[in-house]
Amino acid sequence: MNLKKTLCVLNDMESERVIGKYAIGGAVAAFLYVEPGATLDIDVFILWEADASGLLDLKPIYDYLTRKGYNAQREGILVEGWAVQFLTASTDLEREALAQATRIEIAGVPTHVFTQEHLMAICLETGRPKDLARLIQFIHEGHPDEERLAQILNRHGLGRKWNDFKKRFLEPL
């Protein structure tokens, strides 16, 4: 698996206007802030408009990558050993995370990743057990900007869910 080459392909797609601005979310982005775990895919968030029927047609993305020699695999496409999942930023929180993504370099390649605080809010909003476990990991290892996190949570109506989470997982028994 070659993350550097995968990121170069994503940057090529952006510069050739196959996709607009993208940002990496999910586990790969989380690993920039906390101890890495296992993952085999990269979640790439993009803005993608539905067609006239209301469906998302990712065919231009798949056509581009197929022409470059990459193949579809389950819910993604295998790019330099990484299963890349193109996800539309469909909620207000995801669109904000995409708009405010941090530009960094990974393995010398410029890319965009969600901020730690946006990743935390998305984990809380999603609420799956693995997301709640990652949220605890962010709190203990990631040193989030608490004021920024509170602003994001309040903007997206997650204040009550945050308080419930803290009572359940962070307060002593």
C-alpha positions in Angstrom: 0.0 0.0 0.0 1.5 3.3 -1.0 -0.3 6.3 0.6 2.0 8.8 -1.1 1.0 7.6 -4.6 -2.6 7.4 -3.6 -2.6 11.0 -2.5 -0.8 12.0 -5.7 -3.7 10.4 -7.7 -6.2 12.4 -5.6 -4.3 15.6 -6.2 -4.3 14.8 -9.9 -8.0 14.3 -9.9 -8.5 17.6 -8.2 -6.2 19.5 -10.6 -7.8 17.9 -13.6 -11.2 18.9 -12.1 -12.5 15.3 -11.9 -13.4 16.2 -8.3 -13.4 19.5 -6.5 -11.7 20.1 -3.2 -11.5 16.9 -1.3 -10.6 16.2 2.3 -9.6 13.0 4.0 -11.8 11.9 7.0 -12.3 8.7 8.9 -9.5 6.6 10.4 -6.7 7.8 8.2 -7.4 11.5 9.2 -7.8 10.4 12.8 -4.3 8.8 12.8 -2.8 12.3 12.4 -4.1 13.2 15.9 -4.1 9.9 17.9 -2.3 6.5 18.0 -2.9 4.7 14.8 -5.1 1.6 14.5 -5.8 -0.7 11.6 -7.6 0.5 8.5 -7.6 -0.6 4.9 -9.5 2.3 3.4 -9.3 6.0 2.9 -12.5 8.0 3.3 -12.3 10.9 0.8 -15.1 13.5 1.2 -16.1 15.6 -1.8 -19.0 17.8 -2.8 -21.0 15.9 -5.4 -24.3 17.0 -6.8 -27.1 14.5 -7.4 -28.4 14.1 -11.0 -31.9 15.1 -12.2 -33.3 11.9 -10.7 -31.8 12.7 -7.3 -29.1 10.0 -7.5 -25.4 10.4 -7.0 -23.6 9.3 -10.1 -19.9 8.7 -9.3 -19.3 7.3 -12.8 -17.0 10.2 -13.9 -14.7 9.3 -10.9 -14.8 5.6 -11.6 -14.2 6.1 -15.4 -11.2 8.4 -14.7 -9.6 5.9 -12.3 -10.4 2.9 -14.5 -8.6 4.6 -17.4 -5.6 5.0 -15.1 -5.6 1.3 -14.4 -7.4 1.2 -11.0 -10.2 -1.3 -10.3 -13.4 -1.1 -8.3 -13.4 -3.1 -5.1 -16.5 -3.5 -2.9 -17.6 0.0 -2.0 -14.5 1.8 -3.2 -11.8 1.7 -5.8 -8.3 0.3 -5.2 -5.7 3.0 -5.8 -2.1 2.1 -5.2 -3.2 -0.6 -2.6 -5.6 1.6 -0.7 -9.4 1.1 -1.0 -10.5 4.7 -1.6 -14.1 5.4 -0.8 -15.5 8.6 -2.3 -18.2 10.0 0.1 -20.3 13.0 -0.6 -20.2 15.5 2.2 -24.0 15.2 2.8 -24.6 16.7 6.2 -24.1 20.3 7.2 -21.3 19.1 9.6 -19.5 17.2 6.8 -19.8 20.1 4.4 -18.3 22.4 7.1 -15.6 19.9 7.8 -14.7 19.8 4.1 -14.7 23.6 3.8 -12.5 24.0 6.9 -10.2 21.1 6.3 -6.6 21.6 7.1 -4.0 21.6 4.4 -1.0 19.5 5.4 1.7 17.3 3.9 1.7 13.5 4.3 4.8 11.8 3.0 5.7 15.0 1.3 2.4 15.3 -0.6 0.0 18.2 0.1 -3.5 17.1 1.0 -6.5 18.2 3.0 -7.7 16.5 6.2 -10.6 17.2 8.5 -9.7 19.0 11.7 -9.6 16.9 14.8 -12.6 18.7 16.3 -14.7 18.1 13.1 -13.7 14.4 13.3 -14.8 14.3 16.9 -18.1 15.9 16.1 -18.7 13.4 13.2 -17.8 10.5 15.5 -20.4 11.8 18.0 -23.0 12.4 15.3 -22.5 9.0 13.8 -22.5 7.3 17.2 -21.4 3.8 16.1 -19.4 1.9 18.8 -16.1 2.3 16.8 -16.8 6.0 16.5 -17.5 6.4 20.2 -14.3 4.5 21.0 -12.3 6.8 18.7 -13.9 9.8 20.3 -12.7 8.6 23.7 -9.2 8.1 22.1 -9.3 11.7 20.8 -10.1 13.0 24.2 -7.3 11.1 25.9 -4.6 11.4 23.3 -5.5 14.1 20.8 -5.5 17.3 22.9 -8.5 18.9 21.0 -9.2 22.6 21.1 -12.2 22.4 23.5 -13.5 25.8 22.6 -13.5 25.1 18.9 -15.1 21.7 19.6 -17.9 23.3 21.7 -18.6 25.8 18.9 -18.9 23.0 16.3 -21.1 20.9 18.5 -23.4 23.8 19.3 -23.6 24.9 15.6 -24.7 21.4 14.7 -27.1 20.7 17.5 -24.9 18.1 19.2 -24.7 19.7 22.7 -27.2 17.3 24.3 -25.6 14.3 22.7 -22.2 15.5 23.9 -23.4 15.9 27.5 -24.9 12.4 27.3 -21.7 11.0 25.9 -19.6 12.6 28.7 -22.0 11.3 31.4 -21.8 7.8 30.0 -18.2 7.5 29.1 -16.1 10.1 30.9 -17.5 10.6 34.4 -16.3 8.3 37.1 -18.8 5.7 38.3 
